[in-house]
C-alpha cells in the first residue's frame, strides 16, 4: 500500500494562544513537512485547493513545484484540484510542468471540492456543478492522450487542432478522482477507468464500502482493469493515544466549529471527537500501533492501494506535526507495507 499525507495549508489560530503565523512562515513550514515526508519514505505529498482566508493553498501547483525542489522520491499530487472552476488546459500545463520539474512525480487529483468559493470567484454557475465537472474531466483525459486537441463542449470554448505544451515525462499523467459520498461519482470514475479517492471525514468507514464495490464493478463493465482506490482521512499520530488526541482535538474543534457555524452543525465536544477516533470511527488519531491497527482494519473493508492522512485539520504546533510525519514514515509505513503485501 502507498502511504502519504495531504494538507490544505491551513493557517488558523493555535488553540489556547490564538497565535497565527504569517502566510510566508506557514508555507516555509509546509516545505519542511514535504521534505520530511520524503526523507522518511512516505509515498505521496498532496496539497488541496481552497480560496478562503484561513488557508494559503489557492495555488497547489506552485506549492508542489516548490516541494519538488525539496524532495527526491515522493509523488506530488493535488488533493484536490477543483476542476469545475479551473480550465483543464491550464491544469494539464501546470501539472505537466510539475512533472518535468520533479522528474516524473506529478499527479492530479480532480474533485468538486468541499467549499464553493471558487465558483463565483471565477464566474461559474453552481447550478451546472456536476455537468461542468464531468465535461472538464473528459477534456482533461483527452489532453493527456494526445499533443493536439480537437474538442467542443457546453461550458468552454472549443479547441480546434491546437497543441498543448509542455508534455509531461510520464506517458499518461496520473489522474485520480476524489469522491465525497455519491454512488454516481464512484460509478462514473470506474467507468472511465480512473483511480478513485474516497474522502472519509465523518461517519463510519464501513458505510463507504459500497463505493469501492461500485467503482470496481463499473470499471469491469467498461472493460477496464480494476483501478486503484485511496482512502483519505483526517488524523494525527503521537507516541501514545492520549497525547495524539490532546494534540489533535483543539485544532480540530477550531476548524470544525467554524465550518459548523456556516453549515448549521452544533459545536463538537471532546467526547464526540474521541468517539470518532475509535476503531470504527472516521478519524485516524492515536499511537503508531493504533494507527496501524486502524489502517489494516480499513484495508479489510476496502482492499485499497493507497492511504492519505490529513494531519492538520486546523493549526497544530509545527514541531508536533513534524513528529507525527516522522512516526508515520518510520514506525507505521513499514508495517503497513509488509502486512498489505503479504495479504495481496
The 8 nearest C-alpha neighbors of each residue, nearest first, counted from 0:
[[1, 304, 305, 336, 339, 2, 335, 306],
 [2, 0, 305, 42, 304, 306, 3, 43],
 [3, 1, 306, 42, 41, 305, 307, 43],
 [2, 4, 43, 307, 42, 41, 44, 308],
 [3, 5, 308, 307, 44, 309, 45, 43],
 [4, 6, 45, 309, 46, 44, 308, 307],
 [5, 7, 46, 8, 309, 47, 45, 311],
 [6, 8, 47, 9, 46, 56, 54, 48],
 [9, 7, 6, 55, 54, 56, 10, 29],
 [8, 10, 54, 7, 53, 11, 313, 314],
 [11, 9, 53, 54, 314, 8, 19, 12],
 [10, 12, 314, 53, 313, 9, 19, 13],
 [13, 11, 17, 19, 18, 14, 314, 10],
 [12, 14, 17, 18, 314, 16, 15, 11],
 [13, 15, 249, 17, 16, 250, 12, 253],
 [14, 16, 17, 13, 249, 18, 12, 250],
 [15, 17, 18, 14, 13, 12, 19, 316],
 [18, 16, 12, 13, 15, 14, 19, 11],
 [19, 17, 12, 16, 13, 20, 14, 15],
 [20, 18, 12, 11, 13, 17, 21, 10],
 [21, 19, 24, 25, 22, 18, 10, 23],
 [20, 22, 24, 23, 25, 19, 10, 26],
 [23, 21, 25, 24, 26, 55, 20, 10],
 [22, 24, 21, 26, 25, 27, 20, 28],
 [25, 23, 27, 21, 26, 22, 28, 20],
 [24, 26, 22, 28, 27, 23, 29, 21],
 [25, 27, 29, 28, 23, 24, 22, 30],
 [26, 28, 24, 30, 29, 25, 23, 31],
 [29, 27, 31, 25, 26, 30, 24, 32],
 [28, 30, 26, 32, 31, 27, 25, 33],
 [29, 31, 33, 27, 32, 28, 66, 34],
 [30, 32, 28, 34, 29, 33, 35, 27],
 [33, 31, 29, 35, 30, 34, 36, 321],
 [34, 32, 30, 36, 31, 35, 66, 29],
 [33, 35, 31, 37, 70, 69, 32, 36],
 [34, 36, 38, 32, 37, 33, 31, 39],
 [37, 35, 33, 41, 39, 38, 34, 32],
 [36, 38, 34, 40, 35, 73, 39, 41],
 [37, 39, 35, 40, 36, 34, 41, 70],
 [40, 38, 328, 36, 37, 41, 329, 35],
 [41, 39, 37, 38, 328, 42, 36, 73],
 [40, 42, 3, 36, 328, 37, 2, 39],
 [41, 43, 73, 3, 2, 1, 74, 40],
 [44, 42, 3, 74, 73, 75, 41, 45],
 [45, 43, 75, 4, 3, 5, 74, 76],
 [44, 46, 5, 76, 77, 78, 75, 4],
 [47, 45, 77, 6, 78, 5, 7, 59],
 [46, 48, 78, 79, 7, 77, 6, 59],
 [47, 49, 57, 56, 79, 80, 59, 7],
 [48, 50, 57, 56, 51, 54, 47, 7],
 [51, 49, 57, 116, 117, 52, 48, 54],
 [50, 52, 53, 54, 49, 116, 55, 57],
 [53, 51, 54, 50, 55, 10, 49, 11],
 [52, 54, 10, 11, 51, 9, 55, 8],
 [55, 53, 9, 10, 52, 8, 56, 51],
 [56, 54, 8, 57, 9, 22, 10, 53],
 [57, 55, 58, 48, 8, 54, 59, 49],
 [56, 58, 49, 48, 50, 55, 59, 54],
 [59, 57, 56, 61, 60, 48, 62, 55],
 [58, 60, 62, 61, 46, 56, 63, 48],
 [61, 59, 63, 62, 58, 64, 93, 94],
 [62, 60, 64, 59, 63, 58, 65, 93],
 [63, 61, 59, 65, 64, 60, 66, 58],
 [64, 62, 66, 60, 65, 61, 59, 67],
 [65, 63, 67, 61, 66, 62, 97, 60],
 [64, 66, 62, 63, 67, 68, 61, 69],
 [67, 65, 63, 69, 68, 64, 30, 70],
 [68, 66, 64, 101, 70, 65, 69, 63],
 [67, 69, 66, 65, 70, 64, 101, 71],
 [70, 68, 66, 67, 34, 65, 30, 71],
 [71, 69, 67, 34, 68, 37, 66, 72],
 [70, 72, 73, 37, 69, 67, 101, 68],
 [73, 71, 70, 37, 74, 104, 42, 40],
 [72, 74, 42, 37, 43, 71, 75, 41],
 [73, 75, 43, 104, 42, 105, 44, 76],
 [76, 74, 105, 44, 45, 104, 43, 106],
 [77, 75, 45, 106, 107, 105, 44, 78],
 [76, 78, 46, 79, 45, 108, 47, 107],
 [79, 77, 47, 46, 108, 45, 80, 76],
 [78, 80, 47, 77, 108, 109, 110, 81],
 [79, 81, 109, 82, 77, 48, 108, 110],
 [82, 80, 111, 110, 112, 83, 79, 84],
 [81, 83, 85, 80, 84, 109, 110, 132],
 [82, 84, 132, 131, 85, 81, 111, 135],
 [83, 85, 82, 118, 81, 117, 121, 123],
 [86, 84, 82, 83, 87, 81, 90, 89],
 [85, 87, 89, 88, 90, 84, 82, 135],
 [88, 86, 90, 139, 89, 91, 85, 135],
 [89, 87, 91, 86, 90, 92, 139, 142],
 [88, 90, 92, 91, 86, 87, 93, 85],
 [91, 89, 87, 93, 88, 92, 94, 86],
 [90, 92, 88, 94, 89, 93, 95, 87],
 [93, 91, 89, 95, 90, 94, 96, 88],
 [94, 92, 96, 90, 95, 91, 89, 97],
 [93, 95, 97, 96, 91, 92, 98, 90],
 [94, 96, 167, 98, 92, 97, 93, 166],
 [95, 97, 99, 93, 94, 98, 92, 100],
 [98, 96, 94, 100, 95, 99, 64, 101],
 [97, 99, 103, 105, 95, 101, 96, 100],
 [98, 100, 96, 102, 97, 101, 167, 168],
 [99, 101, 97, 98, 102, 96, 67, 64],
 [102, 100, 67, 98, 99, 104, 103, 97],
 [101, 103, 99, 100, 104, 98, 168, 105],
 [102, 104, 98, 168, 101, 169, 105, 99],
 [103, 105, 74, 101, 98, 75, 102, 106],
 [106, 104, 98, 75, 76, 103, 97, 74],
 [107, 105, 76, 173, 75, 174, 172, 108],
 [108, 106, 174, 77, 76, 109, 175, 173],
 [107, 109, 175, 79, 77, 78, 176, 174],
 [110, 108, 80, 176, 79, 82, 107, 177],
 [111, 109, 177, 81, 79, 112, 176, 80],
 [110, 112, 81, 83, 82, 113, 132, 109],
 [113, 111, 81, 114, 110, 79, 115, 80],
 [112, 114, 115, 111, 179, 110, 49, 81],
 [115, 113, 112, 116, 49, 117, 111, 50],
 [114, 116, 117, 118, 113, 112, 119, 125],
 [117, 115, 118, 114, 119, 50, 120, 51],
 [116, 118, 120, 115, 119, 121, 84, 50],
 [117, 119, 123, 120, 121, 84, 116, 115],
 [120, 118, 122, 121, 123, 117, 116, 124],
 [121, 119, 117, 118, 122, 116, 123, 84],
 [122, 120, 119, 118, 123, 117, 84, 85],
 [121, 123, 119, 120, 118, 124, 84, 117],
 [124, 122, 118, 119, 121, 125, 84, 120],
 [125, 123, 126, 127, 118, 122, 128, 119],
 [124, 126, 128, 127, 123, 118, 119, 115],
 [125, 127, 124, 128, 129, 123, 130, 131],
 [126, 128, 125, 130, 124, 131, 129, 123],
 [129, 127, 125, 131, 126, 130, 132, 83],
 [128, 130, 132, 131, 127, 133, 83, 111],
 [129, 131, 133, 127, 132, 128, 134, 135],
 [132, 130, 134, 129, 128, 83, 133, 127],
 [131, 133, 83, 129, 135, 130, 134, 136],
 [134, 132, 136, 130, 131, 135, 129, 137],
 [135, 133, 137, 131, 136, 132, 130, 138],
 [134, 136, 138, 132, 137, 133, 131, 139],
 [135, 137, 139, 133, 138, 134, 132, 140],
 [136, 138, 134, 140, 135, 139, 133, 141],
 [137, 139, 135, 141, 140, 136, 142, 134],
 [140, 138, 136, 142, 87, 141, 137, 135],
 [139, 141, 137, 138, 142, 143, 136, 144],
 [142, 140, 138, 144, 139, 143, 137, 145],
 [143, 141, 139, 140, 144, 145, 138, 148],
 [142, 144, 141, 140, 145, 171, 172, 139],
 [145, 143, 141, 142, 140, 171, 146, 170],
 [146, 144, 147, 143, 142, 141, 148, 162],
 [145, 147, 162, 163, 148, 142, 144, 166],
 [148, 146, 162, 161, 160, 145, 163, 149],
 [149, 147, 160, 161, 150, 162, 158, 146],
 [148, 150, 159, 160, 158, 147, 161, 151],
 [151, 149, 158, 157, 148, 159, 152, 138],
 [152, 150, 157, 158, 156, 149, 153, 155],
 [151, 153, 154, 155, 157, 150, 134, 156],
 [152, 154, 155, 151, 156, 134, 131, 157],
 [155, 153, 152, 131, 156, 134, 135, 130],
 [154, 156, 153, 152, 157, 151, 86, 135],
 [155, 157, 158, 151, 154, 152, 153, 150],
 [158, 156, 151, 150, 155, 159, 152, 149],
 [159, 157, 150, 149, 160, 161, 151, 148],
 [158, 160, 149, 161, 157, 150, 148, 151],
 [161, 159, 149, 148, 147, 158, 162, 150],
 [160, 162, 147, 148, 159, 158, 163, 149],
 [161, 163, 147, 146, 148, 164, 160, 145],
 [162, 164, 146, 147, 161, 165, 92, 88],
 [165, 163, 166, 92, 162, 146, 95, 167],
 [164, 166, 95, 92, 167, 96, 163, 99],
 [165, 167, 164, 95, 168, 146, 163, 92],
 [168, 166, 95, 169, 98, 99, 165, 96],
 [167, 169, 103, 99, 98, 170, 166, 102],
 [170, 168, 171, 167, 172, 103, 98, 173],
 [169, 171, 168, 172, 167, 143, 144, 166],
 [172, 170, 169, 143, 173, 144, 167, 174],
 [171, 173, 169, 143, 106, 170, 174, 167],
 [174, 172, 106, 171, 107, 175, 105, 169],
 [175, 173, 107, 108, 106, 172, 176, 193],
 [174, 176, 108, 194, 195, 193, 109, 107],
 [175, 177, 109, 195, 108, 110, 196, 194],
 [178, 176, 196, 110, 195, 197, 109, 108],
 [179, 177, 197, 180, 196, 184, 198, 176],
 [180, 178, 198, 197, 181, 177, 199, 184],
 [179, 181, 178, 182, 207, 197, 210, 184],
 [182, 180, 183, 184, 179, 185, 178, 210],
 [183, 181, 185, 184, 210, 186, 180, 213],
 [182, 184, 186, 181, 185, 187, 188, 213],
 [185, 183, 187, 182, 186, 181, 188, 178],
 [186, 184, 214, 182, 188, 183, 187, 210],
 [185, 187, 214, 189, 183, 217, 188, 184],
 [188, 186, 190, 184, 189, 185, 183, 191],
 [189, 187, 185, 191, 186, 193, 190, 184],
 [188, 190, 218, 214, 217, 192, 186, 191],
 [189, 191, 218, 217, 187, 192, 221, 188],
 [192, 190, 188, 189, 193, 187, 218, 221],
 [191, 193, 189, 190, 218, 223, 226, 188],
 [194, 192, 191, 188, 189, 226, 175, 195],
 [195, 193, 226, 227, 175, 228, 176, 192],
 [194, 196, 176, 228, 175, 177, 229, 193],
 [197, 195, 229, 177, 228, 230, 176, 178],
 [198, 196, 230, 178, 177, 231, 199, 229],
 [197, 199, 231, 179, 200, 232, 230, 196],
 [200, 198, 232, 201, 231, 281, 197, 204],
 [201, 199, 281, 232, 198, 233, 282, 202],
 [202, 200, 281, 199, 203, 282, 280, 275],
 [201, 203, 281, 280, 204, 200, 206, 199],
 [202, 204, 280, 205, 281, 206, 279, 201],
 [205, 203, 206, 207, 281, 199, 202, 279],
 [204, 206, 207, 208, 203, 300, 279, 297],
 [205, 207, 204, 203, 208, 209, 202, 210],
 [208, 206, 205, 209, 204, 210, 211, 180],
 [209, 207, 205, 210, 211, 206, 301, 300],
 [208, 210, 212, 207, 211, 213, 206, 182],
 [211, 209, 213, 212, 208, 207, 185, 182],
 [210, 212, 214, 209, 213, 208, 215, 301],
 [211, 213, 209, 215, 210, 214, 216, 208],
 [214, 212, 210, 216, 215, 211, 186, 217],
 [213, 215, 189, 185, 211, 186, 217, 212],
 [216, 214, 218, 212, 225, 213, 217, 189],
 [215, 217, 219, 213, 218, 214, 220, 212],
 [218, 216, 190, 189, 220, 214, 186, 219],
 [217, 219, 189, 190, 223, 221, 215, 216],
 [220, 218, 216, 222, 223, 221, 217, 215],
 [219, 221, 217, 222, 218, 216, 190, 223],
 [222, 220, 218, 219, 190, 223, 217, 191],
 [221, 223, 219, 220, 218, 224, 190, 192],
 [224, 222, 218, 219, 192, 221, 225, 220],
 [223, 225, 226, 219, 218, 222, 192, 215],
 [224, 226, 215, 218, 223, 227, 219, 192],
 [227, 225, 194, 193, 224, 192, 228, 215],
 [228, 226, 194, 304, 195, 225, 303, 229],
 [229, 227, 195, 303, 304, 196, 194, 305],
 [228, 230, 305, 196, 306, 303, 304, 197],
 [229, 231, 306, 197, 196, 198, 307, 305],
 [230, 232, 307, 198, 308, 306, 197, 199],
 [233, 231, 308, 199, 200, 309, 198, 234],
 [232, 234, 309, 282, 308, 283, 200, 310],
 [235, 233, 283, 284, 310, 282, 309, 308],
 [234, 236, 284, 310, 243, 247, 323, 283],
 [237, 235, 323, 285, 243, 286, 284, 287],
 [238, 236, 243, 286, 239, 323, 242, 285],
 [237, 239, 286, 287, 242, 236, 240, 243],
 [240, 238, 286, 237, 242, 241, 243, 285],
 [239, 241, 285, 286, 243, 242, 244, 237],
 [242, 240, 244, 243, 239, 245, 285, 286],
 [241, 243, 245, 244, 240, 239, 237, 246],
 [244, 242, 237, 285, 240, 246, 236, 241],
 [245, 243, 247, 241, 246, 242, 248, 240],
 [244, 246, 242, 243, 247, 248, 241, 249],
 [247, 245, 243, 244, 248, 242, 249, 315],
 [246, 248, 244, 245, 250, 249, 251, 243],
 [247, 249, 251, 250, 244, 245, 252, 246],
 [250, 248, 252, 251, 14, 247, 253, 246],
 [251, 249, 313, 253, 252, 248, 314, 247],
 [250, 252, 248, 312, 254, 249, 313, 253],
 [253, 251, 255, 249, 254, 250, 256, 248],
 [254, 252, 250, 256, 251, 255, 257, 249],
 [255, 253, 257, 313, 251, 252, 256, 258],
 [254, 256, 258, 252, 257, 259, 253, 251],
 [255, 257, 259, 266, 258, 253, 254, 252],
 [258, 256, 254, 260, 259, 255, 253, 261],
 [259, 257, 255, 261, 256, 260, 262, 254],
 [258, 260, 264, 256, 262, 261, 257, 263],
 [259, 261, 257, 263, 258, 262, 256, 264],
 [262, 260, 258, 259, 263, 257, 264, 256],
 [263, 261, 259, 260, 264, 258, 257, 265],
 [262, 264, 260, 259, 261, 265, 258, 266],
 [265, 263, 259, 262, 260, 266, 256, 261],
 [264, 266, 259, 267, 263, 256, 260, 268],
 [267, 265, 256, 268, 264, 259, 255, 252],
 [268, 266, 252, 271, 265, 256, 269, 272],
 [267, 269, 271, 270, 272, 266, 252, 273],
 [268, 270, 272, 271, 273, 267, 248, 252],
 [271, 269, 273, 268, 272, 274, 267, 275],
 [272, 270, 274, 268, 269, 273, 267, 275],
 [271, 273, 269, 275, 274, 270, 268, 276],
 [272, 274, 270, 276, 275, 271, 269, 277],
 [273, 275, 271, 272, 276, 277, 270, 280],
 [274, 276, 280, 272, 273, 282, 281, 277],
 [277, 275, 282, 273, 274, 280, 284, 283],
 [276, 278, 280, 279, 274, 275, 273, 282],
 [279, 277, 280, 293, 276, 296, 292, 275],
 [278, 280, 277, 203, 204, 281, 275, 205],
 [281, 279, 275, 203, 277, 276, 278, 282],
 [280, 282, 201, 275, 203, 200, 202, 204],
 [283, 281, 276, 233, 234, 275, 284, 280],
 [284, 282, 234, 276, 290, 233, 235, 281],
 [285, 283, 234, 235, 276, 282, 236, 243],
 [286, 284, 240, 243, 236, 289, 290, 239],
 [285, 287, 239, 240, 289, 238, 237, 288],
 [288, 286, 290, 289, 331, 291, 330, 236],
 [289, 287, 291, 290, 286, 292, 331, 285],
 [290, 288, 292, 286, 291, 287, 285, 293],
 [289, 291, 293, 287, 292, 288, 285, 294],
 [292, 290, 288, 294, 289, 293, 331, 287],
 [291, 293, 289, 295, 290, 294, 296, 288],
 [292, 294, 296, 290, 295, 291, 278, 289],
 [293, 295, 297, 291, 296, 292, 290, 298],
 [296, 294, 298, 292, 297, 293, 291, 299],
 [297, 295, 293, 299, 298, 294, 292, 300],
 [298, 296, 300, 294, 299, 295, 301, 293],
 [297, 299, 302, 295, 301, 300, 296, 303],
 [298, 300, 297, 296, 302, 301, 295, 303],
 [301, 299, 297, 298, 302, 208, 205, 296],
 [302, 300, 303, 298, 299, 208, 297, 211],
 [303, 301, 298, 299, 300, 304, 297, 228],
 [302, 304, 228, 301, 305, 229, 298, 227],
 [303, 305, 0, 228, 227, 229, 1, 302],
 [306, 304, 229, 1, 0, 2, 303, 228],
 [305, 307, 230, 2, 229, 231, 1, 3],
 [308, 306, 3, 231, 4, 2, 230, 5],
 [307, 309, 4, 232, 233, 310, 231, 5],
 [310, 308, 233, 5, 6, 4, 311, 234],
 [309, 311, 235, 234, 308, 312, 233, 320],
 [312, 310, 313, 309, 314, 315, 6, 9],
 [313, 311, 251, 310, 250, 254, 314, 309],
 [312, 314, 250, 311, 254, 251, 11, 9],
 [313, 315, 11, 250, 13, 311, 10, 9],
 [314, 316, 250, 317, 311, 13, 313, 320],
 [317, 315, 319, 318, 320, 314, 13, 246],
 [316, 318, 320, 319, 315, 321, 28, 314],
 [317, 319, 321, 320, 316, 322, 315, 323],
 [320, 318, 322, 321, 317, 316, 323, 315],
 [321, 319, 323, 317, 322, 318, 324, 316],
 [320, 322, 324, 318, 319, 323, 325, 317],
 [321, 323, 325, 319, 324, 320, 326, 318],
 [322, 324, 236, 320, 326, 321, 325, 237],
 [325, 323, 327, 321, 322, 326, 36, 328],
 [324, 326, 322, 328, 327, 323, 329, 321],
 [327, 325, 330, 323, 329, 324, 328, 322],
 [328, 326, 331, 324, 325, 329, 330, 332],
 [327, 329, 39, 332, 325, 326, 41, 40],
 [328, 330, 326, 327, 325, 331, 39, 332],
 [331, 329, 326, 327, 328, 332, 287, 333],
 [330, 332, 327, 334, 333, 287, 291, 329],
 [331, 333, 335, 328, 334, 327, 336, 330],
 [334, 332, 336, 335, 331, 337, 330, 329],
 [335, 333, 337, 332, 336, 331, 338, 330],
 [336, 334, 332, 338, 337, 333, 339, 331],
 [337, 335, 333, 339, 0, 334, 338, 340],
 [336, 338, 334, 340, 335, 339, 333, 341],
 [339, 337, 335, 341, 340, 336, 334, 342],
 [338, 340, 342, 336, 341, 337, 335, 343],
 [341, 339, 337, 343, 342, 338, 336, 0],
 [340, 342, 338, 339, 343, 337, 336, 335],
 [343, 341, 339, 340, 338, 337, 302, 299],
 [342, 340, 341, 339, 302, 338, 0, 304]]
